[in-house]
Amino acid sequence: MSNLYQPTVMRIASARDEAPEIRTFRLEFTDDQYKQDFYKKYRVGMFGLYGLPGAGESTFCVASPPTRTDYIECTFRRTGRVTAALQDREAGQTITFRGPYGNSFPIDQWKGRNIIFIAGGIALPPVRSVIWNVLDRRSEFGKVTIVYGARTVADLVYKDELAQWEAMDDVELITTVDPGGETADWKGKIGFVPTVVKDSAPSPEDCVAVVCGPPIMIKFTLPVLTDLGFAAGDIFTTLENRMKCGIGKCGRCNVGSLYVCKDGPVFTVEQVGKMPQGDL
């Protein structure tokens, strides 16, 4: 891992479709030394570059927690040439990987505190890694609440895991879909995520919030959390959608004096508030 530009080869152990145009890979390392080096560095919230020779690389989060050391997982939407090529790969085939890069969620500082996770659509993968990291160390944290919404029922990702979380006695799961996105057998809520968060009124007392979703969702969710009494330093998000090269060379993720891929992608709302808003 001394060469930033040299990827390793990962074998696809399994591949599954989560929702239209959204796919998850479970990846296994083929290089034991790279695997050892990876887990010495990897902390929840970090990201990698996934690719195929001839197609290029795409940057997105590691969607599995550092508590799972037999594999890593990634979930991605088909949006361009690279992700289209990746979506055509099946179990048993290989892709390339570089990482981990970036900073992480400071979950060791959250011990004993309550945590609310708020996510929308395809933005659940980076939150999912934190959720499983917390659940794998469940006794170290207080109340865990998950609020997750999507445009339609079909757009919800990790449906099997949503059922797992719902069945857990020590997790509160609230799922919602936009008005008109429900099906006849839908048993969750109907409404936009900010409204659902407002109605559920989570207590800010000794609580950390992790928020990730489309910009419009985040824009209207943050004032709700502020009105509920959450401090800006206790609300965390990730700006990974701004990244391209992942190592601070292309400049695409530059915000003021910061590079999201090197100084982030994890920031508190307090930190985001100090950034030049025109660059976001």
PEHUBEL-V345650 format. One record per helix or strand of 2 or more residues. SS is the DSSP state (H for helix, E for strand). FROM is the first residue (numbers start at 1). TO is the last residue. If there is no record, write none. Layout:
# PEHUBEL-V345650
[[SS & FROM & TO] [SS & FROM & TO]]
This chain:
# PEHUBEL-V345650
[[E & 8 & 19] [E & 22 & 29] [H & 32 & 41] [E & 47 & 52] [E & 56 & 61] [E & 72 & 77] [H & 81 & 87] [E & 94 & 101] [H & 107 & 110] [E & 114 & 120] [H & 121 & 135] [H & 138 & 140] [E & 144 & 150] [H & 153 & 155] [H & 159 & 167] [E & 171 & 177] [E & 189 & 190] [H & 193 & 200] [E & 207 & 212] [H & 215 & 228] [H & 232 & 234] [E & 235 & 238] [H & 240 & 242] [E & 254 & 255] [E & 258 & 259] [H & 260 & 263] [E & 266 & 268] [H & 269 & 273] [H & 277 & 279]]
